[in-house]
Amino acid sequence: MRLYLSLPLLLLAGPASAQPPRQQSPAPRDVLAAVGSGNTDAALAQAIAEAGAHPLGTLANPVRVAGPEGERAYLARLRCSDGRAPTIGTRSAAGVGAYGSLVDAYALDCGPAAPGKVSLVMDRYHEENQEARAPAGFRIGR
């Protein structure tokens, strides 16, 4: 009987420890609202056309690939001007790309061959795309 009397008191007492308030992201609200919202086919086609005015592999025109596997496959096909594969350095978050999704940047190094040391931006949220073009200074191998 004691247990039944103390249970309502526990429920009225509330949680033992209050949680701290959530911190707000430093990103602008309109950017956060756009992340993950997706695109219609027409909006994506327009974004691709607009991105084409910028160099491939930049924040304004990221390489579109299908997931992390697509990133690895694309990097494995890249060749420097001397025909060798670039040294692939660290991957880092690069922010929101031209298509409204979070993008990654890879540090690539071709040594003395062109294009030298570059940062290549990739957007992994394009499941139906396998990029066939190479960024400036690179070519696509097998």
C-alpha positions as CSV (number, residue, x, y, z in Angstrom):
1,M,0.0,0.0,0.0
2,R,2.9,2.3,0.7
3,L,4.1,2.1,-2.9
4,Y,0.8,3.2,-4.2
5,L,0.8,6.3,-2.0
6,S,4.3,7.4,-2.9
7,L,3.9,6.9,-6.7
8,P,1.6,10.0,-7.1
9,L,4.1,12.1,-5.1
10,L,7.0,11.0,-7.4
11,L,5.0,11.9,-10.5
12,L,4.2,15.4,-9.1
13,A,7.8,16.0,-8.2
14,G,8.9,16.0,-11.8
15,P,12.3,14.9,-13.2
16,A,15.2,14.6,-10.8
17,S,17.4,16.7,-13.0
18,A,16.4,19.3,-15.4
19,Q,18.1,19.2,-18.8
20,P,20.1,22.2,-20.0
21,P,18.5,24.2,-22.8
22,R,19.6,23.2,-26.4
23,Q,22.2,25.4,-28.0
24,Q,21.3,27.0,-31.2
25,S,23.4,26.3,-34.3
26,P,25.5,29.2,-35.6
27,A,24.3,28.5,-39.1
28,P,21.6,30.9,-40.5
29,R,18.1,29.5,-40.1
30,D,17.4,29.6,-43.9
31,V,20.4,27.4,-44.5
32,L,19.4,25.0,-41.8
33,A,15.8,24.9,-43.2
34,A,17.1,24.0,-46.7
35,V,19.4,21.1,-45.5
36,G,17.8,17.8,-46.2
37,S,14.6,19.3,-47.7
38,G,15.4,17.8,-51.1
39,N,14.8,19.2,-54.6
40,T,12.2,18.6,-57.2
41,D,13.5,17.3,-60.5
42,A,13.1,20.8,-62.1
43,A,14.8,22.5,-59.2
44,L,17.7,20.0,-59.3
45,A,18.1,20.5,-63.1
46,Q,18.2,24.2,-62.6
47,A,20.7,23.9,-59.8
48,I,22.9,21.7,-62.0
49,A,22.8,24.2,-64.9
50,E,23.7,27.1,-62.5
51,A,26.5,25.1,-60.9
52,G,27.9,24.3,-64.4
53,A,29.1,27.9,-64.6
54,H,31.6,27.2,-61.8
55,P,34.7,24.9,-61.7
56,L,33.8,21.2,-61.0
57,G,34.9,20.1,-57.5
58,T,34.2,23.5,-55.8
59,L,31.6,24.5,-53.2
60,A,29.6,26.2,-56.1
61,N,29.8,23.0,-58.2
62,P,30.6,19.9,-56.1
63,V,31.2,16.5,-57.7
64,R,27.9,14.7,-57.4
65,V,28.3,11.1,-56.3
66,A,26.2,8.3,-54.7
67,G,27.1,8.0,-51.1
68,P,30.5,7.4,-49.4
69,E,31.1,4.5,-51.8
70,G,30.6,6.9,-54.7
71,E,33.1,9.3,-53.2
72,R,35.7,6.5,-52.9
73,A,35.0,5.2,-56.4
74,Y,35.4,8.7,-57.9
75,L,38.6,9.4,-56.1
76,A,40.0,6.0,-57.2
77,R,39.4,7.0,-60.9
78,L,41.1,10.4,-60.6
79,R,44.5,10.8,-62.2
80,C,46.9,13.7,-62.1
81,S,48.4,15.2,-65.3
82,D,51.3,12.7,-65.1
83,G,48.8,9.7,-65.0
84,R,49.4,8.8,-61.3
85,A,46.6,8.7,-58.7
86,P,46.7,11.7,-56.4
87,T,47.5,11.2,-52.7
88,I,44.3,11.5,-50.9
89,G,44.5,13.4,-47.6
90,T,41.9,14.1,-45.0
91,R,38.2,14.5,-45.6
92,S,36.5,17.4,-43.9
93,A,33.0,18.9,-43.8
94,A,32.8,21.8,-46.3
95,G,29.4,23.2,-45.4
96,V,26.3,23.4,-47.6
97,G,26.9,23.0,-51.3
98,A,25.1,24.3,-54.4
99,Y,22.4,21.6,-54.2
100,G,21.4,22.4,-50.6
101,S,23.1,19.4,-49.0
102,L,26.1,19.0,-46.7
103,V,29.3,18.4,-48.7
104,D,32.7,17.0,-48.0
105,A,36.1,18.3,-49.1
106,Y,39.1,16.0,-49.7
107,A,42.7,17.2,-49.7
108,L,44.4,15.9,-52.9
109,D,48.1,16.1,-53.7
110,C,49.6,15.4,-57.1
111,G,53.1,16.4,-56.0
112,P,55.0,18.2,-58.7
113,A,52.4,17.3,-61.4
114,A,49.4,19.5,-62.2
115,P,47.2,20.4,-60.5
116,G,49.4,20.1,-57.4
117,K,47.6,20.4,-54.0
118,V,43.9,21.0,-54.3
119,S,40.7,20.6,-52.2
120,L,38.0,18.7,-54.0
121,V,34.4,19.2,-52.9
122,M,31.9,16.3,-53.2
123,D,28.2,16.0,-52.7
124,R,27.3,12.4,-51.8
125,Y,23.5,12.8,-52.0
126,H,23.0,12.0,-55.7
127,E,22.2,8.3,-55.9
128,E,21.5,8.2,-59.6
129,N,24.7,10.1,-60.7
130,Q,28.1,8.8,-61.6
131,E,30.3,11.7,-62.5
132,A,32.2,11.2,-65.7
133,R,34.0,14.5,-65.8
134,A,37.2,15.4,-64.1
135,P,38.0,18.7,-62.3
136,A,40.5,21.0,-63.9
137,G,44.0,19.5,-64.0
138,F,42.8,15.9,-63.5
139,R,41.6,13.2,-65.8
140,I,39.4,10.2,-65.2
141,G,41.1,6.8,-65.3
142,R,39.6,3.3,-65.2
